[in-house]
């Protein structure tokens, strides 16, 4: 298979498995999405979705959030981890949204990256999912799968994102980003991985990755 054929195989397979793609984090608007994505860093979407209803019941807008203290926010979000940094970030960005953006979430990655505790991946997820602007946020699942599929050397997420954007059509980036995340969780996890169920890696995967997997299975 050529590189182009491999890319098309990935697209076709993911569209077959995920014709409809749920967004993993519960939210109702760009602001609640921004907060939820920030909370998801080094945590799980399941855990974040357990915490955000309580937080958003009290504060689902920047105006309401700044009325809480950093300590009050931290007490609510503590179970997701990194709560000291995340609570300061949520409080700080809410202030900036009110002062600089009239309480609205900006639509550019660059503007979002200037907000406290908002990195490139978080900013990319927000523009893609809240505003449907093409982006290709690379999380651990996408980073792992792009390497397993031999579509990147996987040196770092920046490198992987650049390769993903080069290989896949721009109008599919937002869709593929979510499809690959779901596929990684369900068929190609980091642990307890069953290659027989992972049709994409089994078909186009990096030879060294498959060889290493088979070596472990034989032990």
VOPAGU-2260 file (C-alpha; in pm, 1 decimal, decimal comma):
REM VOPAGU-2260
SITE   aa  ch    i         X         Y         Z
SITE  UNK   A    0       0,0       0,0       0,0
SITE  UNK   A    1     126,8     348,1     -83,8
SITE  UNK   A    2     117,8     622,0     181,5
SITE  UNK   A    3    -179,1     775,8      -0,5
SITE  UNK   A    4    -365,1     441,8      -0,1
SITE  UNK   A    5    -291,5     395,1     370,2
SITE  UNK   A    6    -435,6     738,2     448,7
SITE  UNK   A    7    -748,4     657,8     249,7
SITE  UNK   A    8    -780,6     321,9     426,3
SITE  UNK   A    9    -769,4     500,8     763,5
SITE  UNK   A   10   -1035,7     750,9     652,8
SITE  UNK   A   11   -1264,3     482,1     507,2
SITE  UNK   A   12   -1230,2     249,5     807,4
SITE  UNK   A   13   -1295,8     523,9    1061,5
SITE  UNK   A   14   -1599,5     649,1     867,6
SITE  UNK   A   15   -1737,2     295,4     863,0
SITE  UNK   A   16   -1688,5     245,0    1237,9
SITE  UNK   A   17   -1784,3     599,8    1341,5
SITE  UNK   A   18   -2037,3     748,5    1097,7
SITE  UNK   A   19   -2159,3     963,9    1387,2
SITE  UNK   A   20   -1901,3    1096,4    1630,7
SITE  UNK   A   21   -1995,7    1199,2    1983,8
SITE  UNK   A   22   -1789,7    1476,7    2143,1
SITE  UNK   A   23   -1632,1    1321,0    2455,3
SITE  UNK   A   24   -1663,9    1619,8    2689,6
SITE  UNK   A   25   -2007,3    1739,9    2801,0
SITE  UNK   A   26   -2057,8    2112,2    2742,0
SITE  UNK   A   27   -2321,5    2357,2    2617,7
SITE  UNK   A   28   -2120,9    2644,2    2467,1
SITE  UNK   A   29   -1761,5    2753,2    2388,7
SITE  UNK   A   30   -1692,2    2867,1    2745,4
SITE  UNK   A   31   -1798,7    2543,6    2914,6
SITE  UNK   A   32   -1607,6    2348,7    2647,5
SITE  UNK   A   33   -1293,3    2553,5    2716,6
SITE  UNK   A   34   -1318,3    2483,2    3089,3
SITE  UNK   A   35   -1390,1    2113,2    3032,9
SITE  UNK   A   36   -1094,7    2069,8    2794,5
SITE  UNK   A   37    -864,4    2250,4    3037,9
SITE  UNK   A   38    -981,3    2015,9    3314,6
SITE  UNK   A   39    -917,6    1708,2    3098,9
SITE  UNK   A   40    -538,9    1758,1    3094,0
SITE  UNK   A   41    -379,2    1448,5    3251,5
SITE  UNK   A   42    -723,7    1325,7    3351,1
SITE  UNK   A   43   -1001,7    1130,5    3178,6
SITE  UNK   A   44   -1309,3    1261,1    3001,8
SITE  UNK   A   45   -1522,7    1034,8    3222,0
SITE  UNK   A   46   -1384,4    1196,5    3536,5
SITE  UNK   A   47   -1426,2    1547,9    3393,3
SITE  UNK   A   48   -1787,9    1474,5    3295,2
SITE  UNK   A   49   -1853,7    1368,8    3655,4
SITE  UNK   A   50   -1718,7    1697,8    3791,7
SITE  UNK   A   51   -1839,6    1963,0    3545,2
SITE  UNK   A   52   -2214,6    1937,9    3621,6
SITE  UNK   A   53   -2147,2    2051,4    3978,5
SITE  UNK   A   54   -1910,2    2327,0    3863,8
SITE  UNK   A   55   -2136,5    2453,3    3584,7
SITE  UNK   A   56   -2443,7    2449,0    3806,2
SITE  UNK   A   57   -2269,0    2715,1    4014,0
SITE  UNK   A   58   -2066,4    2889,6    3742,7
SITE  UNK   A   59   -2125,8    2830,2    3372,2
SITE  UNK   A   60   -2017,8    3176,8    3252,4
SITE  UNK   A   61   -1706,5    3389,0    3307,8
SITE  UNK   A   62   -1919,0    3635,6    3508,7
SITE  UNK   A   63   -2026,2    3367,4    3755,5
SITE  UNK   A   64   -1683,9    3200,5    3765,3
SITE  UNK   A   65   -1497,1    3512,8    3876,4
SITE  UNK   A   66   -1738,1    3546,4    4170,1
SITE  UNK   A   67   -1592,2    3223,4    4306,4
SITE  UNK   A   68   -1253,1    3222,4    4473,4
SITE  UNK   A   69    -969,1    3009,0    4336,9
SITE  UNK   A   70   -1005,6    2793,8    4650,2
SITE  UNK   A   71   -1377,5    2735,4    4586,9
SITE  UNK   A   72   -1307,2    2629,1    4228,9
SITE  UNK   A   73   -1026,5    2402,5    4347,5
SITE  UNK   A   74   -1250,3    2228,5    4599,4
SITE  UNK   A   75   -1497,6    2137,4    4324,5
SITE  UNK   A   76   -1244,9    2023,9    4062,8
SITE  UNK   A   77   -1002,7    1849,0    4301,7
SITE  UNK   A   78   -1091,4    1492,6    4181,2
SITE  UNK   A   79    -962,6    1560,4    3826,4
SITE  UNK   A   80    -607,2    1625,5    3949,1
SITE  UNK   A   81    -372,5    1924,9    3911,2
SITE  UNK   A   82    -645,5    2127,9    4080,9
SITE  UNK   A   83    -419,1    2409,9    4210,6
SITE  UNK   A   84    -296,4    2496,0    3860,0
SITE  UNK   A   85    -631,3    2434,9    3689,1
SITE  UNK   A   86    -834,4    2640,0    3938,9
SITE  UNK   A   87    -599,6    2937,4    3896,6
SITE  UNK   A   88    -619,2    2896,3    3519,3
SITE  UNK   A   89    -999,6    2886,2    3509,9
SITE  UNK   A   90   -1028,8    3187,6    3738,7
SITE  UNK   A   91    -762,2    3381,0    3548,9
SITE  UNK   A   92    -891,8    3312,1    3199,6
SITE  UNK   A   93   -1245,3    3402,7    3307,0
SITE  UNK   A   94   -1118,3    3745,5    3417,0
SITE  UNK   A   95    -937,6    3794,5    3085,4
SITE  UNK   A   96   -1242,6    3689,5    2881,7
SITE  UNK   A   97   -1446,0    3956,3    3062,5
SITE  UNK   A   98   -1181,3    4228,6    3037,8
SITE  UNK   A   99   -1055,9    4164,8    2684,5
SITE  UNK   A  100   -1325,6    3971,1    2496,4
SITE  UNK   A  101   -1655,4    4092,7    2643,4
SITE  UNK   A  102   -1703,8    3754,4    2808,2
SITE  UNK   A  103   -1676,6    3564,2    2479,6
SITE  UNK   A  104   -1428,6    3288,6    2395,4
SITE  UNK   A  105   -1196,3    3404,1    2112,7
SITE  UNK   A  106   -1201,6    3204,0    1790,1
SITE  UNK   A  107    -829,1    3190,0    1718,7
SITE  UNK   A  108    -574,1    2939,3    1847,7
SITE  UNK   A  109    -324,4    3220,0    1905,6
SITE  UNK   A  110    -564,7    3421,5    2125,3
SITE  UNK   A  111    -666,0    3111,4    2320,4
SITE  UNK   A  112    -303,1    3013,3    2382,5
SITE  UNK   A  113    -249,7    3347,3    2556,8
SITE  UNK   A  114    -505,3    3252,5    2825,3
SITE  UNK   A  115    -376,8    3102,8    3154,3
SITE  UNK   A  116    -339,4    2722,3    3156,8
SITE  UNK   A  117    -445,1    2695,5    2789,7
SITE  UNK   A  118    -193,4    2510,6    2574,2
SITE  UNK   A  119    -189,9    2439,4    2202,7
SITE  UNK   A  120    -390,8    2118,5    2226,6
SITE  UNK   A  121    -665,1    2276,8    2438,1
SITE  UNK   A  122    -684,3    2576,3    2203,0
SITE  UNK   A  123    -703,7    2346,3    1899,6
SITE  UNK   A  124    -984,9    2138,5    2050,8
SITE  UNK   A  125   -1187,2    2452,1    2129,2
SITE  UNK   A  126   -1160,9    2606,8    1781,3
SITE  UNK   A  127   -1239,9    2271,8    1619,4
SITE  UNK   A  128   -1534,0    2166,4    1835,6
SITE  UNK   A  129   -1681,6    2502,5    1934,8
SITE  UNK   A  130   -1630,7    2696,0    1610,7
SITE  UNK   A  131   -1577,2    2425,1    1347,1
SITE  UNK   A  132   -1246,6    2583,0    1242,6
SITE  UNK   A  133   -1008,2    2319,1    1099,0
SITE  UNK   A  134    -752,2    2203,8    1355,8
SITE  UNK   A  135    -586,6    1872,6    1438,3
SITE  UNK   A  136    -536,7    1853,1    1815,4
SITE  UNK   A  137    -297,7    1570,7    1896,6
SITE  UNK   A  138    -353,4    1389,0    2225,2
SITE  UNK   A  139    -184,6    1072,7    2350,8
SITE  UNK   A  140    -419,2     847,6    2149,7
SITE  UNK   A  141    -354,0    1024,7    1819,6
SITE  UNK   A  142      18,9    1044,4    1890,6
SITE  UNK   A  143      29,1     668,6    1961,7
SITE  UNK   A  144    -183,0     567,1    1663,7
SITE  UNK   A  145     -10,7     786,5    1406,6
SITE  UNK   A  146     314,6     616,1    1511,8
SITE  UNK   A  147     163,2     266,1    1511,4
SITE  UNK   A  148      22,0     332,4    1163,8
SITE  UNK   A  149     363,7     445,5    1041,0
SITE  UNK   A  150     224,0     785,7     941,6
SITE  UNK   A  151     472,7     976,5    1158,7
SITE  UNK   A  152     803,3     912,8    1332,3
SITE  UNK   A  153     630,3    1024,3    1649,8
SITE  UNK   A  154     920,9    1222,7    1795,0
SITE  UNK   A  155     677,6    1459,7    1967,6
SITE  UNK   A  156     318,8    1584,3    1939,0
SITE  UNK   A  157     426,5    1889,1    1736,8
SITE  UNK   A  158     585,4    1662,4    1477,2
SITE  UNK   A  159     282,1    1430,9    1478,7
SITE  UNK   A  160      39,5    1722,3    1431,5
SITE  UNK   A  161     241,7    1853,3    1137,7
SITE  UNK   A  162     239,2    1509,1     971,3
SITE  UNK   A  163    -135,5    1462,2    1033,1
SITE  UNK   A  164    -214,8    1798,7     874,1
SITE  UNK   A  165       8,1    1718,9     577,8
SITE  UNK   A  166    -140,8    1372,8     515,2
SITE  UNK   A  167    -513,4    1423,3     578,6
SITE  UNK   A  168    -745,7    1662,0     389,1
SITE  UNK   A  169    -812,6    1980,4     587,3
SITE  UNK   A  170   -1190,0    1946,6     563,9
SITE  UNK   A  171   -1164,1    1613,5     752,3
SITE  UNK   A  172    -931,3    1724,8    1034,6
SITE  UNK   A  173   -1198,2    1795,8    1295,4
SITE  UNK   A  174   -1385,0    1474,8    1221,0
SITE  UNK   A  175   -1072,1    1258,0    1209,7
SITE  UNK   A  176    -938,2    1400,9    1534,0
SITE  UNK   A  177   -1241,4    1265,5    1721,5
SITE  UNK   A  178   -1262,6     940,5    1524,3
SITE  UNK   A  179    -898,2     855,2    1599,1
SITE  UNK   A  180    -946,5     929,4    1970,5
SITE  UNK   A  181   -1245,4     692,4    1990,3
SITE  UNK   A  182   -1064,6     428,6    1783,6
SITE  UNK   A  183    -758,0     451,9    2007,6
SITE  UNK   A  184    -967,0     401,0    2319,9
SITE  UNK   A  185   -1174,2     114,3    2182,9
SITE  UNK   A  186    -945,2     -74,3    1943,9
SITE  UNK   A  187    -585,2      38,4    1988,6
SITE  UNK   A  188    -520,8     125,0    2355,9
SITE  UNK   A  189    -177,6     164,5    2509,3
SITE  UNK   A  190    -244,0    -124,9    2749,4
SITE  UNK   A  191    -435,3    -453,0    2702,9
SITE  UNK   A  192    -401,7    -407,3    2327,5
SITE  UNK   A  193    -541,3    -684,0    2106,7
SITE  UNK   A  194    -396,7    -650,9    1756,1
SITE  UNK   A  195    -658,0    -888,8    1612,1
SITE  UNK   A  196    -929,2    -633,8    1695,7
SITE  UNK   A  197    -721,2    -341,6    1567,5
SITE  UNK   A  198    -794,8    -368,2    1195,3
SITE  UNK   A  199    -610,1     -48,6    1098,6
SITE  UNK   A  200    -280,7    -131,7    1271,2
SITE  UNK   A  201    -308,9    -493,3    1160,0
SITE  UNK   A  202    -344,5    -378,7     797,5
SITE  UNK   A  203    -105,1     -83,6     768,9
SITE  UNK   A  204      89,2     -83,0    1096,6
SITE  UNK   A  205     458,9     -16,6    1145,5
SITE  UNK   A  206     642,9    -348,5    1107,1
SITE  UNK   A  207     857,6    -296,5    1417,2
SITE  UNK   A  208     548,3    -226,6    1631,7
SITE  UNK   A  209     373,3    -540,8    1507,4
SITE  UNK   A  210     690,3    -748,3    1554,7
SITE  UNK   A  211     725,9    -620,7    1911,8
SITE  UNK   A  212     360,6    -702,9    1981,1
SITE  UNK   A  213     397,5   -1058,0    1846,5
SITE  UNK   A  214     715,2   -1105,5    2050,2
SITE  UNK   A  215     530,2   -1013,2    2370,8
SITE  UNK   A  216     235,6   -1241,6    2286,2
SITE  UNK   A  217     468,6   -1540,3    2244,3
SITE  UNK   A  218     629,1   -1491,4    2586,5
